[in-house]
Every structure is written in structure tokens, then in C-alpha cells.
Amino acid sequence: MGVIYGRLLAIAPKWSVIQKVDPYRYPGECYRESFRIIFSSAKEATLMTIHTSGDAIAPKYSIIIPGETVARASDYLERLRASRTQPGDCLRERLQDSNLQALTELELLGKLLDTKRPQIFAEMAVSGDGSDWNLTELGLLGDISIAVPVTVFDDGNHRSPTPHAPPFSAMLVFTPGALLCNGWGNTPADWSEATAADGRLSTEGYYNLYRRRLLPVFRYINCRAAKPRSAFVTVPGLGCGQFAGLFRGQLGAHLQMALQRLLTEHGTSLPNLKAVYFDPYSECENARVEIEGISFIVRPLRLPGNEEKSQLCHPVAYAERGDDFSGCALYSLVAWDHVSWPGNDFFGGSRATDDGVKAAATNSMSALTGVEGQYDPGQGKYQPPQPYRNWEAVVEDGKRTRRLRLWNPLTVWQL
């Protein structure tokens, strides 16, 4: 399960720990008039209910952090305090006015998230040797997901998007894939965990990386869905493209196995998931298996018959014989970058990559920046208002004039 933080200053300070539960039995029941923060390890989860005032402001997005990652951040902070390691230059700049002895692990993660740039490509532009970020920092950033409620304006096709009439509500969950490529010739961010000593992919290491990153995401979706079998989840080939490096063209099958194993081992704790629709684009073959009441459907977009089913269709568009997805809401995972803002390419105006396409096809930029734009069906892009040339300019202006940050320690998600 994950750790999800929120806008505590916007709500009354009264809170209490209400119970400890087994996360494998925790079905994600939701309270209508309270907020919950979930802290967890592999064996237990502590639930805290925070009672809200009537004028509490609903958050625009949620930051999801695995409990294991918080523990790793705590260990990294201790090493920094003891001068047993040095921060990368990007974090060092953020720590200049900080007292490490007083800093918490969450504040450290917040400063790390603030090192992210609107547009950057980790597989090419990141050294990872400490001259920008070090490997520990990249690993921590890679574990963090951001869930953004959005309006979906088109189907998410990369080349010829079809507008939705009318648009519909959904949720994007930006999650980094395994980064196994480094354009500087240095060790890639996730190499040591995902590979064996001989340089081959480690099946167990690769699975554990995705279990840590995706199980909190699926549990977040399960809780947001609230109703049994009401969440339809589309999953791209996370880490299977440019991030794959030497393994490009091989990782689709490994990710398919990791997803199937994750659902097999943890599906009983996800009663609100109806289907997980895996689209590795040009890898893998069509497949389908029912796991703990969840339909795990593998449909690569490039295979005949799948071409009209991009990842931002209404759930009913994915229905096959015997399926009924009419009562489902769409949740779409997005292949994100360790060091960019959610949407990456589209901050520069490019509708490219899974990250950029799904940002262009929705109003996620508005949720992240607080600035409302407008969808242009001719270009298939959610454009910023004048006089901004692109969404990166919106971020630059926001940082300068209203202290805009991606990290907000006061962001919660409402159950």
C-alpha cells in the first residue's frame, strides 16, 4: 500500500489513528466526510482519519509514495546527516537553507520532487553520477506516482486522435517505468535492482520494482473506485520504449508476467478493479486471463483488431463478447519520467510519447498548474491561454509569481 499526503492546512487539525489492518484484507471502503492518510509496509497499514471542516478545498491531484520508499528516504536522510554520502547537485541546491537534523524524510522527498523539471528526458539527459542527481535520488523519484483527475477530450491515439463527444471524466496516474538506459554511459537509475550480476534481466528484481511502484497505485485506484468492479485500468508498456536500453523489444513480456503475478498475489485486496487492460504497443500477443475477479486483458495496439482501442477510450469501447464495462470509470496509467513533471513532452507543446499524448488529450495541465486552458480538436492538444506559448511557460510564470510547486506536502486524496 502507499503513503498519500495532502492539504492538511486546509482542514481542521483534529485527527486520530483509528485502526491497524491487514492490507491484504483492506478493501478500500471510503468515508464521505473525512480524509484518510495511509501509511503501510508489506504486512500492515495504519489508517489515520482527518476530520474536515466544511470549507475544505478539494485537492487537484494526489501524490502516491510506497511505504518502502519512505523508509528508504529515511535511511538516505540519516546518511546525509552523518556525511556518509553527498547529495546530487540538484538536491544540494534545494538543501542550501535547510537544517538536515530537523528535516523529515517527507520534507526531503518534497525537496527531491522540487528538483523535477517540466520537460526532460531521463534516458538521455540525466547523468546520475551526482552532477545532477545520484542513483539513490533517482530511485526515490522513480517510486513516486501522481494521480490526476481529468477530463478526457480524445481517445489518446498518437497520430490520429478521435475527439470524444462529449468529453468524459477519468483519472491519469503518472508512474515511472524501470529506467535501464543512460545516455551518458553511466549506470542507469534502476539497473542494479532490475538486473543480475551478469547484466541479464533479473526476473525477481524486475518484479519487485514494479510491485513496489504499482501495488500502491492499484490500491489507490481501488479505493477511489469505491464500488465493486467499477474501475477499468489501462496500462501502457511502462519502461518498454526508450527506457529499456539494451532490453528494448524484450520487456513487454516481462512486464506482462509482472502484472499477472501482481494481480495473482494481491488481487483479493483489489475488489473494485474490473479489468486491467495492458497495451504494450508492438510487443506481446493477445491474451486474457481472469484473476481473482479481475479481467487481465493483453491487447497490443499494433495487432490487427486492436488499432481502434487507444488507451483513453471509454471503458465500453474495450468490451468483448460477454463483457459489460458500462458501469466502469477509466483509470489510465501513464509512462512517466523520473525527473520530469507529469506530461513531460507536452510542456514543450509536443504530443509525443505516452506521457505527452495523454497530457495533450486531457486537462491534466490545468490540474497541475491551476491555469485553465482549452482543447483544440484541430491539433489534438489542450492549449494554454494567451499569452503563454506553451505549458512550460505557465510553470515558469507560476514559480515566479505564485510559488508554484509540484510537491505540496498538504495534498491529500479524499476517500
C-alpha positions in Angstrom: 0.0 0.0 0.0 1.2 3.6 -0.4 1.6 6.7 1.5 -0.6 9.6 0.2 -0.2 13.1 1.5 -2.5 16.0 1.3 -3.7 19.5 2.2 -3.7 19.3 5.9 -3.6 23.1 6.4 -6.9 23.3 4.5 -8.6 21.1 7.1 -9.2 21.1 10.8 -6.2 19.9 12.8 -8.1 17.2 14.7 -7.0 13.7 13.8 -6.6 10.3 15.3 -5.2 6.9 14.4 -8.3 4.7 14.1 -7.1 1.2 13.5 -4.4 -1.2 12.2 -5.5 -3.5 9.4 -4.1 -6.3 7.3 -3.7 -4.6 3.8 -4.5 -7.9 2.1 -8.0 -7.8 3.5 -8.4 -4.0 3.3 -10.9 -3.4 0.6 -10.7 0.4 0.4 -14.0 1.4 2.0 -14.3 5.1 1.9 -15.5 7.8 4.3 -17.6 10.5 2.8 -16.9 13.2 5.4 -13.3 12.6 6.2 -9.8 12.3 4.7 -7.5 9.4 5.3 -3.7 9.1 5.1 -2.5 5.6 4.5 0.9 4.5 5.9 1.9 0.9 5.2 4.5 -1.7 5.0 4.2 -5.2 3.4 2.5 -6.5 6.5 0.3 -3.8 8.0 -1.3 -0.5 7.3 -2.1 2.3 9.7 -5.1 4.4 8.9 -5.5 7.9 10.1 -8.7 9.8 9.6 -8.5 13.6 9.5 -11.9 15.3 10.0 -12.5 18.1 7.7 -14.1 21.5 8.1 -17.0 22.4 5.8 -14.9 24.7 3.6 -12.1 22.2 2.9 -10.6 22.7 -0.5 -10.6 19.5 -2.7 -7.1 18.7 -4.0 -6.4 18.8 -7.7 -4.0 15.7 -7.6 -2.6 13.1 -5.3 1.0 12.1 -4.6 1.4 8.4 -4.0 4.5 7.2 -2.2 5.1 3.5 -1.3 5.8 2.9 2.3 9.1 1.2 1.4 10.2 4.3 -0.3 9.5 6.5 2.8 11.8 4.1 4.7 14.5 4.3 2.0 14.2 8.1 2.2 14.6 8.0 5.9 17.8 5.9 5.5 19.1 8.3 2.9 18.5 11.3 5.2 20.4 9.6 8.0 23.4 9.0 5.7 23.2 12.7 4.6 23.2 13.8 8.2 26.2 11.7 9.0 28.0 12.8 5.9 28.3 9.2 4.7 27.0 10.3 1.3 26.7 13.5 -0.6 23.5 14.8 -2.4 23.4 15.3 -6.1 23.9 18.8 -7.3 20.1 19.4 -8.0 19.2 18.3 -4.4 22.2 20.1 -2.9 20.8 23.4 -4.3 17.5 22.7 -2.6 19.1 21.9 0.7 21.2 25.1 1.0 19.0 26.7 3.6 17.9 23.5 5.3 18.9 22.1 8.6 19.4 18.4 7.9 19.0 17.5 11.6 15.5 19.0 11.6 14.4 17.8 8.2 12.0 14.9 8.0 12.0 12.2 5.3 8.9 13.7 3.8 10.4 17.1 3.6 13.4 15.5 1.9 11.2 13.8 -0.6 9.4 17.1 -1.2 12.7 18.8 -2.0 13.6 16.0 -4.3 10.3 16.4 -6.1 11.0 20.1 -6.5 14.1 19.2 -8.5 11.9 17.8 -11.3 11.8 19.9 -14.5 8.7 20.4 -16.6 10.4 18.8 -19.6 13.5 16.5 -19.6 14.2 13.0 -20.9 15.9 10.9 -18.2 17.2 8.3 -20.6 19.3 10.9 -22.4 19.7 14.0 -20.3 20.4 12.6 -16.8 24.0 11.7 -15.8 23.1 10.1 -12.5 26.6 10.4 -11.1 25.8 13.2 -8.7 26.4 16.1 -11.1 22.6 16.3 -11.4 21.1 13.5 -9.3 22.7 10.4 -7.8 21.3 6.9 -8.1 19.7 6.9 -4.7 17.7 10.0 -5.5 16.7 8.8 -8.9 15.4 5.6 -7.3 13.3 7.5 -4.8 11.9 9.7 -7.5 11.1 6.7 -9.7 8.9 5.3 -6.9 6.6 8.3 -6.7 3.4 8.4 -8.7 1.0 11.3 -9.2 -2.8 10.7 -9.8 -4.6 13.5 -11.6 -8.4 13.6 -12.1 -9.0 14.8 -15.7 -11.5 15.4 -18.4 -10.7 13.3 -21.5 -11.1 15.1 -24.8 -9.9 12.4 -27.2 -9.0 8.7 -27.4 -5.3 9.1 -26.9 -4.2 7.9 -30.3 -0.7 9.1 -31.1 -1.2 10.0 -34.7 -5.0 10.5 -35.5 -6.9 11.2 -32.3 -10.6 10.9 -32.3 -12.3 13.5 -30.1 -14.9 12.4 -27.6 -18.3 13.9 -27.9 -18.9 14.7 -25.2 -15.7 14.5 -23.2 -15.8 12.4 -20.0 -14.1 12.3 -16.6 -11.3 9.9 -15.9 -8.1 9.7 -13.9 -4.5 9.6 -15.1 -1.8 8.0 -12.8 1.7 9.0 -13.8 4.1 6.2 -12.9 7.8 5.9 -13.9 8.8 2.7 -15.6 12.1 0.9 -15.0 14.9 3.2 -16.3 17.6 0.9 -17.8 19.2 3.3 -20.2 21.7 6.2 -19.6 22.8 8.4 -22.5 26.0 9.4 -20.6 27.3 5.8 -20.4 26.8 5.7 -16.6 24.8 3.2 -14.6 21.0 3.7 -15.2 18.8 4.6 -12.3 17.1 1.2 -12.0 19.8 -1.1 -13.3 21.1 -2.5 -10.1 17.7 -3.6 -8.9 16.3 -4.9 -12.2 19.4 -6.8 -13.5 21.6 -9.6 -12.3 25.3 -9.5 -11.8 25.9 -10.9 -15.4 23.9 -8.0 -16.9 20.8 -10.0 -17.7 17.4 -9.0 -16.6 16.6 -10.3 -13.1 13.0 -11.6 -13.1 12.7 -11.3 -9.3 14.3 -7.8 -9.2 12.2 -6.6 -12.1 9.1 -7.8 -10.5 9.9 -6.4 -7.0 10.5 -3.0 -8.6 7.1 -3.0 -10.3 5.4 -4.5 -7.2 6.7 -1.6 -5.1 5.6 1.0 -7.7 2.3 -0.4 -8.9 0.7 -2.1 -5.9 0.2 1.3 -4.2 -1.2 2.7 -7.5 -3.7 -0.2 -7.8 -4.8 0.1 -4.2 -5.2 3.9 -4.7 -7.4 3.2 -7.7 -9.3 0.5 -5.8 -10.2 3.0 -3.0 -11.1 5.8 -5.4 -13.4 3.5 -7.4 -15.4 2.7 -4.2 -17.9 0.4 -5.9 -17.2 -3.3 -6.6 -15.7 -4.0 -10.0 -16.1 -0.4 -11.2 -12.5 0.5 -12.2 -11.2 -0.1 -15.7 -7.5 0.4 -15.8 -5.4 0.8 -19.0 -1.7 0.2 -18.7 0.9 1.1 -21.3 4.3 -0.6 -21.8 5.9 1.1 -18.8 9.6 1.3 -19.4 9.4 -0.7 -22.6 10.4 2.1 -25.0 13.4 4.4 -24.7 13.9 3.5 -21.1 14.6 -0.2 -22.0 18.0 0.5 -23.4 19.7 -2.8 -24.3 16.5 -4.6 -23.5 14.3 -2.8 -25.9 11.8 -5.1 -27.6 12.1 -7.7 -24.8 10.4 -6.1 -21.8 6.8 -6.3 -22.9 6.6 -10.0 -22.0 8.4 -9.4 -18.7 6.0 -6.6 -17.7 3.1 -8.8 -18.7 4.3 -11.5 -16.4 4.9 -9.0 -13.6 1.4 -7.6 -13.9 -0.1 -11.0 -13.9 1.9 -12.1 -10.9 1.0 -8.9 -9.0 -2.7 -9.5 -9.7 -2.4 -13.1 -8.7 -0.7 -12.3 -5.4 -2.7 -9.2 -4.5 -5.9 -9.4 -6.5 -8.0 -10.3 -3.4 -7.2 -6.8 -2.0 -8.5 -5.1 -5.1 -12.2 -5.9 -5.2 -13.1 -2.7 -7.1 -11.0 -3.4 -10.1 -13.0 -4.8 -13.0 -10.2 -5.1 -15.7 -6.6 -4.3 -16.3 -6.0 -3.7 -20.0 -2.4 -4.0 -20.9 -1.2 -2.4 -24.2 2.5 -2.9 -24.8 2.0 -1.4 -28.3 4.0 -3.7 -30.6 5.2 -6.3 -28.2 3.4 -9.5 -26.9 0.4 -11.4 -28.3 -3.3 -11.1 -27.4 -4.1 -12.8 -24.2 -6.7 -12.8 -21.5 -7.0 -14.4 -18.1 -9.4 -14.0 -15.1 -7.6 -13.4 -11.9 -9.4 -13.0 -8.5 -12.4 -11.5 -10.3 -10.2 -9.1 -12.4 -10.0 -9.5 -16.2 -6.4 -9.2 -17.2 -6.5 -8.3 -20.9 -3.4 -8.0 -23.1 -4.1 -6.2 -26.4 -1.1 -4.6 -28.2 -2.3 -1.7 -30.2 -0.4 -2.7 -33.3 -2.0 -6.1 -33.6 -4.9 -6.4 -36.1 -8.2 -5.7 -34.4 -6.8 -3.6 -31.7 -5.9 -0.4 -33.7 -9.1 1.5 -32.7 -8.5 0.9 -29.0 -6.1 3.5 -27.8 -5.8 3.9 -24.0 -8.2 6.8 -23.5 -11.3 5.3 -24.9 -14.5 5.0 -22.8 -14.4 1.6 -21.0 -17.3 0.3 -23.1 -15.1 0.5 -26.2 -12.9 -2.3 -24.8 -15.8 -4.7 -24.2 -15.6 -8.1 -26.0 -18.1 -10.9 -26.0 -19.6 -11.3 -22.6 -18.1 -8.1 -21.1 -20.1 -5.3 -19.5 -17.9 -2.3 -18.7 -20.8 0.2 -18.8 -20.6 0.8 -15.1 -16.8 1.4 -15.1 -14.8 4.6 -14.8 -11.5 4.9 -16.7 -8.1 4.9 -14.9 -5.1 5.2 -17.2 -1.6 4.7 -16.1 0.9 6.9 -17.8 4.5 6.0 -18.6 6.2 8.8 -16.7 9.8 10.1 -16.3 11.8 10.0 -13.1 12.8 13.7 -13.2 10.0 15.5 -15.2 6.7 16.9 -14.3 3.7 14.8 -15.4 3.2 15.4 -19.1 6.9 15.9 -20.0 6.9 16.3 -23.8 3.7 18.4 -23.8 5.2 21.1 -21.6 7.1 22.0 -24.8 3.9 21.6 -26.9 4.7 18.2 -28.3 2.0 15.5 -28.4 4.5 12.6 -28.3 5.3 9.6 -26.0 2.6 8.2 -23.7 3.3 11.0 -21.2 2.9 13.8 -23.7 -0.1 12.3 -25.6 -2.2 11.7 -22.5 -1.4 15.2 -21.2 -2.4 16.7 -24.6 -5.6 14.7 -24.7 -6.8 15.8 -21.3 -6.8 18.8 -19.0 -4.1 17.4 -16.7 -2.1 20.6 -17.2 -4.8 22.7 -15.6 -4.9 20.4 -12.5 -1.2 20.6 -12.1 -0.7 24.3 -12.7 -4.0 25.8 -11.6 -4.4 27.6 -15.0 -7.3 26.6 -17.2 -6.7 26.0 -20.9 -8.8 24.9 -23.8 -8.8 21.8 -26.0 -8.1 22.4 -29.7 -9.6 19.4 -31.6 -7.7 20.5 -34.8 -4.4 19.9 -33.2 -5.5 17.4 -30.6 -4.0 19.5 -27.8 -5.2 21.1 -24.6 -3.7 24.5 -25.1 -2.7 27.1 -22.5 -4.4 30.5 -22.6 -2.7 33.5 -24.1 -0.1 34.9 -23.8 1.6 31.6 -22.8 3.5 29.9 -25.7 3.2 26.5 -24.0 2.6 24.9 -20.6 6.3 25.2 -19.6 5.8 29.0 -19.8 2.8 28.6 -17.5 5.0 26.8 -15.0 7.8 29.3 -15.2 5.4 32.1 -14.6 3.7 30.2 -11.7 7.1 29.6 -10.0 8.0 33.3 -10.4 4.6 34.9 -9.4 2.8 32.4 -7.1 5.4 30.0 -5.8 4.0 27.1 -7.9 5.4 23.7 -6.8 4.8 20.2 -8.0 5.3 18.9 -4.4 2.7 20.0 -1.9 3.1 18.4 1.5 -0.5 19.3 2.2 -2.1 17.4 -0.6 -4.4 14.5 0.4 -6.8 12.4 -1.5 -10.3 12.1 -0.4 -11.8 8.7 0.3 
